[in-house]
Amino acid sequence: MRKLLIATHNLNKFQEFLEALQDLPFNFFKLNDLGEKFFNFKFKETGRTFVENAILKAKTFGRASGCLTLADDSGLCVDYLKGKPGINSHRFGKGSDEDRYQKLLKMMSGVSLAKRRAVFICALVLFDPVKEMIEISKGKCQGKIAFKPQGEGGFGYDPIFIVDGLNKHLAQLSLAEKNQVSHRGKALKKIRKRLLTYL
């Protein structure tokens, strides 16, 4: 069975990939599973877009491991903040996910619901280090920033993001439900067909 490296250390993100792709006959690995070299691998996201960062990540870890590799770069873009935190979503502040979304909520203190529009964006890249080929898939999830966090699931900014049409926070959804509507889930659906060609 062919290996497929999911280029992340984030267990929550890895679980989202598995939920979406688990029926495909691959051996799925995350970076932590490939030994100390990859656990401590220094990688800098120097791209200026989500796509550029995802390509850099996929090529870096694909070439280093020799494995077919899936990598994503995702983030939250808030209209009121002129697209921030964007590609710097994970570096928006020091500390935990909660520290970052609380910082964002504080920056939007007093802003009306009508002006709290936001979108989650995912760029997903499949890289074959043998053929040096890449496939790119994108996904978006439209919604708005809540006034306070709700839900116990998800990670990152999920507790403060209300999904359009559901009136629920991403963190209130099950993993399967989240993958149906999320930016990453939509990108994963598109890449499935390409993955089948590598079997």
ZADO-1210 file (C-alpha; in nm, 4 decimals, padded with zeros to 6 digits):
<atoms>
<atom x="00.0000" y="00.0000" z="00.0000" code="MET" pos="1"/>
<atom x="00.1410" y="00.3391" z="-00.0993" code="ARG" pos="2"/>
<atom x="00.2393" y="00.5934" z="00.1644" code="LYS" pos="3"/>
<atom x="00.0772" y="00.9367" z="00.1737" code="LEU" pos="4"/>
<atom x="00.2421" y="01.1951" z="00.3938" code="LEU" pos="5"/>
<atom x="00.0159" y="01.4605" z="00.5430" code="ILE" pos="6"/>
<atom x="00.2632" y="01.7426" z="00.6015" code="ALA" pos="7"/>
<atom x="00.1512" y="01.8576" z="00.9446" code="THR" pos="8"/>
<atom x="00.2366" y="01.8163" z="01.3118" code="HIS" pos="9"/>
<atom x="-00.1175" y="01.9221" z="01.4052" code="ASN" pos="10"/>
<atom x="-00.3153" y="01.6174" z="01.5195" code="LEU" pos="11"/>
<atom x="-00.6504" y="01.7947" z="01.4773" code="ASN" pos="12"/>
<atom x="-00.5708" y="01.8822" z="01.1171" code="LYS" pos="13"/>
<atom x="-00.4430" y="01.5284" z="01.0536" code="PHE" pos="14"/>
<atom x="-00.7761" y="01.3896" z="01.1796" code="GLN" pos="15"/>
<atom x="-00.9628" y="01.6108" z="00.9315" code="GLU" pos="16"/>
<atom x="-00.7531" y="01.4717" z="00.6463" code="PHE" pos="17"/>
<atom x="-00.8138" y="01.1149" z="00.7648" code="LEU" pos="18"/>
<atom x="-01.1883" y="01.1645" z="00.7960" code="GLU" pos="19"/>
<atom x="-01.2082" y="01.2929" z="00.4397" code="ALA" pos="20"/>
<atom x="-00.9741" y="01.0356" z="00.2819" code="LEU" pos="21"/>
<atom x="-00.9973" y="00.7290" z="00.5079" code="GLN" pos="22"/>
<atom x="-01.1694" y="00.5131" z="00.2470" code="ASP" pos="23"/>
<atom x="-00.8757" y="00.5514" z="00.0059" code="LEU" pos="24"/>
<atom x="-00.6177" y="00.2693" z="00.0185" code="PRO" pos="25"/>
<atom x="-00.3157" y="00.4643" z="00.1413" code="PHE" pos="26"/>
<atom x="-00.0961" y="00.4372" z="00.4483" code="ASN" pos="27"/>
<atom x="-00.1426" y="00.7817" z="00.6003" code="PHE" pos="28"/>
<atom x="00.1415" y="00.9437" z="00.7943" code="PHE" pos="29"/>
<atom x="00.1956" y="01.2793" z="00.9600" code="LYS" pos="30"/>
<atom x="00.5347" y="01.4407" z="01.0086" code="LEU" pos="31"/>
<atom x="00.5649" y="01.3214" z="01.3690" code="ASN" pos="32"/>
<atom x="00.5429" y="00.9606" z="01.2492" code="ASP" pos="33"/>
<atom x="00.8605" y="00.9875" z="01.0396" code="LEU" pos="34"/>
<atom x="01.1111" y="01.0219" z="01.3207" code="GLY" pos="35"/>
<atom x="01.2975" y="01.2931" z="01.5068" code="GLU" pos="36"/>
<atom x="01.4377" y="01.4518" z="01.1902" code="LYS" pos="37"/>
<atom x="01.0883" y="01.5509" z="01.0801" code="PHE" pos="38"/>
<atom x="00.9597" y="01.6297" z="01.4277" code="PHE" pos="39"/>
<atom x="01.2227" y="01.9034" z="01.4572" code="ASN" pos="40"/>
<atom x="01.2354" y="01.9971" z="01.0880" code="PHE" pos="41"/>
<atom x="01.2761" y="02.3731" z="01.0479" code="LYS" pos="42"/>
<atom x="01.0421" y="02.5092" z="00.7837" code="PHE" pos="43"/>
<atom x="00.9586" y="02.8737" z="00.7172" code="LYS" pos="44"/>
<atom x="00.6475" y="02.9804" z="00.5308" code="GLU" pos="45"/>
<atom x="00.8019" y="03.2539" z="00.3182" code="THR" pos="46"/>
<atom x="00.5336" y="03.2650" z="00.0481" code="GLY" pos="47"/>
<atom x="00.3095" y="03.5661" z="-00.0007" code="ARG" pos="48"/>
<atom x="-00.0056" y="03.3629" z="-00.0647" code="THR" pos="49"/>
<atom x="-00.1708" y="03.0494" z="00.0711" code="PHE" pos="50"/>
<atom x="-00.0872" y="02.8664" z="-00.2538" code="VAL" pos="51"/>
<atom x="00.2796" y="02.9640" z="-00.2448" code="GLU" pos="52"/>
<atom x="00.3143" y="02.8454" z="00.1149" code="ASN" pos="53"/>
<atom x="00.1353" y="02.5166" z="00.0459" code="ALA" pos="54"/>
<atom x="00.3634" y="02.4468" z="-00.2529" code="ILE" pos="55"/>
<atom x="00.6735" y="02.5256" z="-00.0466" code="LEU" pos="56"/>
<atom x="00.5573" y="02.2959" z="00.2313" code="LYS" pos="57"/>
<atom x="00.4606" y="02.0087" z="00.0002" code="ALA" pos="58"/>
<atom x="00.7865" y="02.0221" z="-00.1965" code="LYS" pos="59"/>
<atom x="01.0064" y="02.0595" z="00.1127" code="THR" pos="60"/>
<atom x="00.8618" y="01.7627" z="00.2990" code="PHE" pos="61"/>
<atom x="00.7948" y="01.5560" z="-00.0122" code="GLY" pos="62"/>
<atom x="01.1558" y="01.5771" z="-00.1259" code="ARG" pos="63"/>
<atom x="01.2906" y="01.5187" z="00.2255" code="ALA" pos="64"/>
<atom x="01.0745" y="01.2093" z="00.2819" code="SER" pos="65"/>
<atom x="01.0513" y="01.0735" z="-00.0717" code="GLY" pos="66"/>
<atom x="00.6777" y="01.0254" z="-00.0138" code="CYS" pos="67"/>
<atom x="00.3734" y="01.1390" z="-00.2038" code="LEU" pos="68"/>
<atom x="00.2798" y="01.4427" z="00.0058" code="THR" pos="69"/>
<atom x="-00.0290" y="01.6494" z="00.0825" code="LEU" pos="70"/>
<atom x="00.0231" y="01.9911" z="00.2387" code="ALA" pos="71"/>
<atom x="-00.2113" y="02.2770" z="00.3034" code="ASP" pos="72"/>
<atom x="-00.1868" y="02.6390" z="00.4026" code="ASP" pos="73"/>
<atom x="-00.5030" y="02.7807" z="00.5498" code="SER" pos="74"/>
<atom x="-00.6131" y="03.0925" z="00.7281" code="GLY" pos="75"/>
<atom x="-00.8863" y="03.3315" z="00.8293" code="LEU" pos="76"/>
<atom x="-00.9406" y="03.6554" z="00.6389" code="CYS" pos="77"/>
<atom x="-01.1566" y="03.9169" z="00.8105" code="VAL" pos="78"/>
<atom x="-01.3078" y="04.1980" z="00.6016" code="ASP" pos="79"/>
<atom x="-01.3034" y="04.4530" z="00.8842" code="TYR" pos="80"/>
<atom x="-00.9320" y="04.3846" z="00.9384" code="LEU" pos="81"/>
<atom x="-00.8591" y="04.4230" z="00.5646" code="LYS" pos="82"/>
<atom x="-00.7932" y="04.0525" z="00.5172" code="GLY" pos="83"/>
<atom x="-00.5952" y="03.9912" z="00.8343" code="LYS" pos="84"/>
<atom x="-00.4792" y="03.7648" z="00.9876" code="PRO" pos="85"/>
<atom x="-00.4667" y="03.5882" z="00.6463" code="GLY" pos="86"/>
<atom x="-00.1510" y="03.3903" z="00.5769" code="ILE" pos="87"/>
<atom x="-00.0281" y="03.4903" z="00.9225" code="ASN" pos="88"/>
<atom x="-00.3234" y="03.3297" z="01.0994" code="SER" pos="89"/>
<atom x="-00.1066" y="03.0836" z="01.2925" code="HIS" pos="90"/>
<atom x="00.1472" y="03.3566" z="01.3705" code="ARG" pos="91"/>
<atom x="-00.1132" y="03.6198" z="01.4621" code="PHE" pos="92"/>
<atom x="-00.0015" y="03.6166" z="01.8219" code="GLY" pos="93"/>
<atom x="00.2023" y="03.4198" z="02.0695" code="LYS" pos="94"/>
<atom x="00.0534" y="03.1488" z="02.2848" code="GLY" pos="95"/>
<atom x="-00.2388" y="02.9157" z="02.2192" code="SER" pos="96"/>
<atom x="-00.5186" y="02.9105" z="01.9638" code="ASP" pos="97"/>
<atom x="-00.7390" y="03.0702" z="02.2280" code="GLU" pos="98"/>
<atom x="-00.4886" y="03.3516" z="02.2794" code="ASP" pos="99"/>
<atom x="-00.5001" y="03.4264" z="01.9073" code="ARG" pos="100"/>
<atom x="-00.8768" y="03.4271" z="01.8671" code="TYR" pos="101"/>
<atom x="-00.9203" y="03.6307" z="02.1846" code="GLN" pos="102"/>
<atom x="-00.6777" y="03.8866" z="02.0384" code="LYS" pos="103"/>
<atom x="-00.8892" y="03.8995" z="01.7229" code="LEU" pos="104"/>
<atom x="-01.2110" y="03.9396" z="01.9223" code="LEU" pos="105"/>
<atom x="-01.0560" y="04.2265" z="02.1160" code="LYS" pos="106"/>
<atom x="-00.9556" y="04.3994" z="01.7913" code="MET" pos="107"/>
<atom x="-01.3196" y="04.3765" z="01.6774" code="MET" pos="108"/>
<atom x="-01.4718" y="04.4950" z="02.0012" code="SER" pos="109"/>
<atom x="-01.7758" y="04.7131" z="01.9310" code="GLY" pos="110"/>
<atom x="-01.7984" y="04.6140" z="01.5626" code="VAL" pos="111"/>
<atom x="-02.1532" y="04.5328" z="01.4534" code="SER" pos="112"/>
<atom x="-02.2494" y="04.1891" z="01.3216" code="LEU" pos="113"/>
<atom x="-02.3030" y="04.3314" z="00.9724" code="ALA" pos="114"/>
<atom x="-01.9350" y="04.4319" z="00.9574" code="LYS" pos="115"/>
<atom x="-01.7945" y="04.1017" z="01.0857" code="ARG" pos="116"/>
<atom x="-01.7795" y="03.9181" z="00.7503" code="ARG" pos="117"/>
<atom x="-01.4936" y="03.6700" z="00.7139" code="ALA" pos="118"/>
<atom x="-01.3775" y="03.3770" z="00.5063" code="VAL" pos="119"/>
<atom x="-01.1624" y="03.0751" z="00.5781" code="PHE" pos="120"/>
<atom x="-00.9324" y="02.9892" z="00.2851" code="ILE" pos="121"/>
<atom x="-00.7423" y="02.6672" z="00.2175" code="CYS" pos="122"/>
<atom x="-00.4818" y="02.5968" z="-00.0490" code="ALA" pos="123"/>
<atom x="-00.4070" y="02.2254" z="-00.0724" code="LEU" pos="124"/>
<atom x="-00.1151" y="02.0847" z="-00.2702" code="VAL" pos="125"/>
<atom x="-00.0411" y="01.7255" z="-00.3697" code="LEU" pos="126"/>
<atom x="00.3249" y="01.6727" z="-00.4595" code="PHE" pos="127"/>
<atom x="00.4884" y="01.3696" z="-00.6185" code="ASP" pos="128"/>
<atom x="00.8644" y="01.3883" z="-00.5488" code="PRO" pos="129"/>
<atom x="00.9417" y="01.1183" z="-00.8057" code="VAL" pos="130"/>
<atom x="00.7757" y="01.2911" z="-01.0999" code="LYS" pos="131"/>
<atom x="00.8163" y="01.6421" z="-00.9540" code="GLU" pos="132"/>
<atom x="00.4474" y="01.7038" z="-01.0215" code="MET" pos="133"/>
<atom x="00.2050" y="01.9133" z="-00.8214" code="ILE" pos="134"/>
<atom x="-00.1741" y="01.9360" z="-00.8072" code="GLU" pos="135"/>
<atom x="-00.3439" y="02.2359" z="-00.6461" code="ILE" pos="136"/>
<atom x="-00.6887" y="02.2442" z="-00.4888" code="SER" pos="137"/>
<atom x="-00.8618" y="02.5342" z="-00.3133" code="LYS" pos="138"/>
<atom x="-01.1548" y="02.5706" z="-00.0773" code="GLY" pos="139"/>
<atom x="-01.3413" y="02.8527" z="00.0972" code="LYS" pos="140"/>
<atom x="-01.5846" y="02.8754" z="00.3859" code="CYS" pos="141"/>
<atom x="-01.7844" y="03.1975" z="00.4162" code="GLN" pos="142"/>
<atom x="-01.9173" y="03.3287" z="00.7437" code="GLY" pos="143"/>
<atom x="-01.8785" y="03.5898" z="01.0124" code="LYS" pos="144"/>
<atom x="-01.6906" y="03.6462" z="01.3356" code="ILE" pos="145"/>
<atom x="-01.8950" y="03.5801" z="01.6475" code="ALA" pos="146"/>
<atom x="-01.8961" y="03.8034" z="01.9554" code="PHE" pos="147"/>
<atom x="-01.7814" y="03.5172" z="02.1763" code="LYS" pos="148"/>
<atom x="-01.6534" y="03.1602" z="02.1302" code="PRO" pos="149"/>
<atom x="-01.8835" y="02.8585" z="02.1273" code="GLN" pos="150"/>
<atom x="-01.8301" y="02.4857" z="02.0787" code="GLY" pos="151"/>
<atom x="-01.5823" y="02.2272" z="02.1969" code="GLU" pos="152"/>
<atom x="-01.4652" y="02.0869" z="01.8631" code="GLY" pos="153"/>
<atom x="-01.2272" y="02.2000" z="01.5926" code="GLY" pos="154"/>
<atom x="-00.9165" y="02.4078" z="01.6507" code="PHE" pos="155"/>
<atom x="-00.7665" y="02.7428" z="01.5611" code="GLY" pos="156"/>
<atom x="-01.0336" y="03.0086" z="01.5065" code="TYR" pos="157"/>
<atom x="-01.3214" y="02.7579" z="01.4792" code="ASP" pos="158"/>
<atom x="-01.4850" y="02.8647" z="01.8088" code="PRO" pos="159"/>
<atom x="-01.5433" y="03.2221" z="01.6852" code="ILE" pos="160"/>
<atom x="-01.6441" y="03.1498" z="01.3237" code="PHE" pos="161"/>
<atom x="-02.0154" y="03.1282" z="01.2381" code="ILE" pos="162"/>
<atom x="-02.0757" y="02.9380" z="00.9139" code="VAL" pos="163"/>
<atom x="-02.3111" y="03.0967" z="00.6600" code="ASP" pos="164"/>
<atom x="-02.6392" y="02.9090" z="00.6295" code="GLY" pos="165"/>
<atom x="-02.5895" y="02.7011" z="00.9438" code="LEU" pos="166"/>
<atom x="-02.5946" y="02.9652" z="01.2166" code="ASN" pos="167"/>
<atom x="-02.3463" y="02.7451" z="01.3997" code="LYS" pos="168"/>
<atom x="-01.9843" y="02.7949" z="01.4960" code="HIS" pos="169"/>
<atom x="-01.7366" y="02.5599" z="01.3246" code="LEU" pos="170"/>
<atom x="-01.6394" y="02.4334" z="01.6686" code="ALA" pos="171"/>
<atom x="-01.9982" y="02.3170" z="01.7257" code="GLN" pos="172"/>
<atom x="-01.9862" y="02.0739" z="01.4327" code="LEU" pos="173"/>
<atom x="-01.8760" y="01.7120" z="01.4350" code="SER" pos="174"/>
<atom x="-01.5662" y="01.6257" z="01.2332" code="LEU" pos="175"/>
<atom x="-01.7777" y="01.4829" z="00.9506" code="ALA" pos="176"/>
<atom x="-02.0090" y="01.7863" z="00.9520" code="GLU" pos="177"/>
<atom x="-01.7164" y="02.0260" z="00.9504" code="LYS" pos="178"/>
<atom x="-01.5564" y="01.8539" z="00.6511" code="ASN" pos="179"/>
<atom x="-01.8777" y="01.9041" z="00.4536" code="GLN" pos="180"/>
<atom x="-01.8678" y="02.2816" z="00.4847" code="VAL" pos="181"/>
<atom x="-01.5143" y="02.3839" z="00.5767" code="SER" pos="182"/>
<atom x="-01.2512" y="02.5327" z="00.3491" code="HIS" pos="183"/>
<atom x="-01.0192" y="02.2347" z="00.4022" code="ARG" pos="184"/>
<atom x="-01.2982" y="01.9810" z="00.3562" code="GLY" pos="185"/>
<atom x="-01.3951" y="02.1344" z="00.0218" code="LYS" pos="186"/>
<atom x="-01.0331" y="02.1345" z="-00.0984" code="ALA" pos="187"/>
<atom x="-00.9950" y="01.7701" z="00.0066" code="LEU" pos="188"/>
<atom x="-01.3026" y="01.6689" z="-00.1922" code="LYS" pos="189"/>
<atom x="-01.1488" y="01.8176" z="-00.5056" code="LYS" pos="190"/>
<atom x="-00.8120" y="01.6449" z="-00.4594" code="ILE" pos="191"/>
<atom x="-00.9592" y="01.2951" z="-00.4060" code="ARG" pos="192"/>
<atom x="-00.9855" y="01.2233" z="-00.7792" code="LYS" pos="193"/>
<atom x="-00.6210" y="01.3092" z="-00.8324" code="ARG" pos="194"/>
<atom x="-00.5154" y="01.0860" z="-00.5442" code="LEU" pos="195"/>
<atom x="-00.6863" y="00.7892" z="-00.7094" code="LEU" pos="196"/>
<atom x="-00.4540" y="00.8205" z="-01.0077" code="THR" pos="197"/>
<atom x="-00.1553" y="00.7520" z="-00.7814" code="TYR" pos="198"/>
<atom x="-00.2781" y="00.4139" z="-00.6637" code="LEU" pos="199"/>
</atoms>
